[in-house]
Amino acid sequence: MASESNFLSQTLQSITTTKMREQNRRSQVFETRKAKVFESVAAASDDRARLNILLSGFNELSTSNKGISYVDQDRKDTAQNTTRYLEQSYSDPSVSATIIQSFERNLEKKLGQESQRFDFANLYYRLLGEWTDANSKPMEQSEQKEEELDGSFEHVQKYDLQRLKDKFASVVFTPLHTEEVEIDNYLGALFEGDHAEGLLEGIRQANVTFAKTFREQVAPFDRFMLQQCIKALLSNTLLNDEAKSTLSEFTTNEDVLNEISDVLNLRFADLENWSWQADEGMYYEPRRQLNGKYRIMMDMDILQALFLHYIAISWCGHLKSVFVELPKDKKFWSQPKGMTQEEKGRHYFFTGERPSSVNGMILEQRRTFLETLFLSALPSSLAEGGDPYGEDKDDTDDETQTGLGMRQMFLRQLATDVLIRRSLYGEVAVVQSDLQWYATGLPHSTLFAVLRFWGIPEVFITFFKKYAEAPLRMTATPGENVQTRRRGIPITDAFETLFGETVLFCMDVAVNRNSFMTLIRFHDDLYLHGEPSQTASAWQTIEEFVKVFGLDINTSKTGSVYLTDTEKDTELAAKFPSGPVGMGMLQLSDEGNWIIDQKQVTAHVRQLQKQLGQCTSVISWIQTWNACMGRFFQDTFGKPANCFGQAHINAIVETHANMQRTLFEAHAGSVTNYLREQIAERFAEKDIPDSFFFLPEEFGGLGMKNPFITFFVFKDQVMKKPLDRIAEFHKDEKRAYKDAADAFTALTDSEKQRRLRKGLGESSKHESVLDEPFFSLEEFTSHRERYSPHLLRAVNDLMQKPSVRDVHLAKDVAPWFQELSCSHGKGWYDLSSEDKWVMQLYAEELKQRFGALSIVDKNLLPSGIMKMLKKRKITWQLIIWE
C-alpha cells in the first residue's frame, strides 16, 4: 500500500536493498557449495571418507553470521576436534563406526541449520518487500461492501462524516450567550470572606504582573525554544501529516530556525495587531485519531502554530503555578477534618502516642492530587507540550508523565477507596461524567467572563478573542463560505488546554467549596467518589455549574454506582445519574466488583477482525496486532494491581482466550496457525516454527506480541483476595487497641497524671478523664483515614502493582545466551521479562532448527526499518465521532 511505501525514506530503502542483496548472495553461494559437498559425500566409499568430505566442506562454507568471533571460534573448535578424532579412528578400533556416524550427523545438522538461517533471512526480506509493496493484497478479501457496514463502531460512510461536519458547523457558527454577571457572581460567591478574597486578589495581581512581564520580552523566540515548540507540535495531532513532515525538517536546520525566530519575534513585538491572516479561511476537516475517533481539525499555518503554541504554553505554566496555591491553602481548600486538640490530647492520654497525619492515607491522597492529578492536562512548561488528550505520547515507566499512566494510577486509587470505604462505613458512591463537545462548544462569553474573573488584563483578552473568532471554512476550496467562529476553540491546540483548564478549574473550586469534596478531573472527564450524600451534593454542584456556564453533560458517558451494605436510601439514590462507571472496558458493577465489559470487547473484536483482514502484508498485520492486542486491550482492561485481585487477571486471560477463539475460529483459536496459512499462501513457505513469529525483531523474528505472557510474568504476584488484606488491617487495628489498653491498665496513678498534663494540659477541667475506663474502640479508630498507619499500609499494599517474576535461566541453555550476547550484543540479562519468557520458551526449538538463539545475522538485519516499525502508530479503524 502506498502509505506504507512512503513511510520509508529513500536512504533506508537503499540500505535495506544492499543488505538484502548481500544476504541473497551469501545464501546462493552457500547452497551451491553445500550441494556439491553432499554430492561428493553420497559418492564416498565409507564412513570415514564421508566425514572427511563433510569436514572439508564445513571449513570452506561461509556461515550466515561469519565474522562473529564467538561463532567463528566455535566452528573452528568443532572442526579441529572432529579432525583429531577422525585421525584417531584410523589407528584405534575403539573409535567405532557409530561414533564416526554421529560426527557425520552432527556436521550435516549444522549445515542444515545454516540453510535454515539463510532461508528464513530470505523470508524476512520477502516479508519486508511485501510490506513496502503498494500492490500487496489484503490478508482477507471481504465479501461485504463498504456501504453495507452497520453497527455503532462502523460509521465509516461519507454520510456519517458529513453529519459530523454539519453538527460541528451548527455549533461553532452559532453563538451561545451566557450571562457574564451571573458567572462573575457565581464565582465571587466561592471567595467570600477575607482570607478567600485575599487569595483571589493575589491570583489576579499575579496575572497582571505576568502579563506585563511576558509582554515586555524583546525577543522571546530563539533556536532552543523553537525546538521545544516543534517537539510538542510533532507529538500531538494539531497539524496534518504534511505540515508535520515539513516541521520535522526544521529541527536540525539552524539557518531555518534562526529565520523563523526573527519572523516570530517581529510578530510578537506587534502582538496587539496580530491576526489570523487567513482571509480565505482556515480549512476544518474530519481527521481520524489513533483511537479511531474522528475529530474536526484545523489546518493551521506552521508559523502561526509555533507562535500561538509558545504564548498558550507560557500562560499555561503561569496559571498552573498560581492556581495550585488554592488547594495548597488549608483554610481555603476543604478536606476531611482532623482531630480537635482535645481529641488529640485524649488519644495521647490513653495510648501515649500523638496522632500524626504523616501516618494517614488522607495526606498520601492529597500529595498524589497536588503533585500528579491536579490540573493534570495543564503543562508547567514548554518541555511538557500541550496535548490534553495525550494519545500520541511515547511509553514510559513513569505513570505521572502520561495521561494514560495518570488514569491508571487514579483507577487503582478509586478501586482501593471503594474497598476501604465500604469496609469501614458500609457504603460508598462513585460518579463519572464527561462534558459534551466541551472544547468545540465552549461559549465565548463564558470563556471571557472566566478570564476576566481571574484578572487577565484586557490586552490579552483582546488577543484571545481574536484567536477564538477564527475565520473558518468547511470545504477544501479557499475562500468558499468563510465564516467567523462564534463558539469553541481548536482541539488538541495548546489554547484548548489553556482555556479549557482555566474554565474547568472553576468547577474544581466550586465542588470543593460547596460540597467539601475534591473533584478528580482529566480535562473534561470527571470523577467523584466518597460518602454517598456528600458525593450526591458534589454532583448537584456540577449540574448547577454547567447550567450557569453554558456547558452540557454528556449523558452517554455519565453514570454512578451507589454501594451500601444496608437498604439503599431511595431519595439519595435518585440524585445520582444513571449509567455505568468505569475506565476503558473495566467497569464497576452494582455489586462492587470490577468486571470487563464483554459487550465492548465483542464490538472491538469484531472491528479488529475487519481491520486485521484489511492489512496488506504480514508485517502490517503484526503491527496492528501488537498495537491492539499487545497494547490497547491491556490498557483498557485496567492494569493489574492488588486492589483488583487475582480474579481480575484471570478475567483478562480468559477474555484474551475468548478473543483469539473468535478471531481464529477456523484455525483452532491459534494466531500462529492463521499466520502459517497466510505465509504459505503468500510465499509458499509452510514449515514455519512458532519462534519465528514471537522472536524479537533484533534476532530475526517478527516480534509479534503474545498478550498472555504480559500477565503470566506476574500472574501469581497479585493478592488473591483484596478483602483479605482489609481483614488483616482490622486485625492489626484491634491488636493495637488491645496492646494500648493493656499498657494503659498497667500505668500507675502518677504515670496517668503525667500523661494527662502532657496531653491535655494543667487545667483541672480534664481531671475527670482520670476516672474514665480506657476509651472505646470507636474513639480509638475515629479519624483513622487521617492518622492510622495500619490503614495507610493497607492502602499502599492494595495500590501496589505486581512485581514481575522472571522465568529462570536454565543451566543447559545458559551458554546459548552467551553466544547470543557475542553475536547480537544482547544476553539474558539484557532482555525484558517478556522477552526472557519468549526466549526460554523457544530456546530448544531455536537451537535445534537454527543452531543458535537468533535467526538472522545482526549485520544483515534492516535495523533502521525495524526502529521505524516500532515507532509507527496504528490507528483503530472503528469509528466513533464526537
Secondary structure, 3 states (H helix, E strand, C coil): CHHHHHHCCHHHHHHHHHHHHHHHHHHHHHHHHHHHHHHHHHHCCCHHHHHHHHHHHHHHCCCCCCCCHHHHHHHHHHHHHHHHHHHHHHHCCCCCHHHHHHHHHHHHHHHHHHHHHHHHHHHHHHHHHHHCCCCCCCCCCCCCCHHHCCCCCECCCHHHHHHHHHHHHHHHCCCCCCCHHHHHHHHHHCCCCHHHHHHHHHHHHHHHHHHHHHHCCCCCCCHHHHHHHHHHHHHCCCCCHHHHHHHHHHCCCHHHHHHHHHHHHHHHHCHHHCCCCCCCCEEEEEEECCCCCEEEEECCCHHHHHHHHHHHHHHHHHHHHHHCHHHHCCCCCCCCCCCCHHHHHHHHHHHCCCCCHHHCHHHHHHHHHHHHHCCCCCCCCHHHCCCCCCCCCCCCCCHHHCHHHHHHHHHHHHHHHHHHHHHHHCEEEEEEEEECCHHHHCEHHHHHHHHHHCCCCHHHHHHHHHHHCCEEECCCCCCCCCEECCECCCCCCHHHHHHHHHHHHHHHHHHHHHHCCCCEEECCEEEEEECHHHHHHHHHHHHHHHHHHCCCECHHHCEEEEEECCCCCHHHHCCCCCCCEEECCEEECCCCCEEECHHHHHHHHHHHHHHHHHCCCHHHHHHHHHHHHHHHHHHHCCCCCCCCHHHHHHHHHHHHHHHHHHHCHHHCCCHHHHHHHHHHHHHCCCCCCHHHHHCCHHHCCCCCCCHHHHHHCCHHHCCCCHHHHHHHHHHHHHHHHHHHHHHHHCCCHHHHHHHHHHHHCCCHHHHHHHHCCCCCHHHHHCCHHHHCHHHHHHHHHHHCCCCCCCCCCCCCCHHHHHHHHHHHCCCHHHCCHHHHHHHHHHHHHHHHHHCCCCCCCHHHCCHHHHHHHHHCCCCCCCECEC
